[in-house]
């Protein structure tokens, strides 16, 4: 009578297949998590835009017009953000709304030389928000550079 000897264990091929499946699943999860993260940041930008629009309405009700943009050069985004924050914060009703913007999106630029330093309004990706207003426009425009942190690209997010 013959007895069979069975070897228990995994072959190298079986282990490689398992590792490949695990790597594929991990790649899918990381990609999905990145998309969900960007979507939540986009929603955060939209809610920040809504708060800033409310503060701008209060500013216009008080002053009669929207804050002017003294520097028309769109490459100087931090100056636009500082100036907008300063002007909105000077009006009590705008200040109440501005205080609702997440503290993680308001940052002080200590390198600007202003004493005390004027805060800037940032998007969730760490780029200052751009404020654009030309007298005669129906409403000012807010622009976030988006995930790539570069203005003027396809992933920019605006309130229009």
Helices and strands as residue ranges (DSSP letters): H 12-63, H 77-89, H 92-98, G 103-105, E 106-108, E 119-121, E 130-132, E 141-144, E 157-158
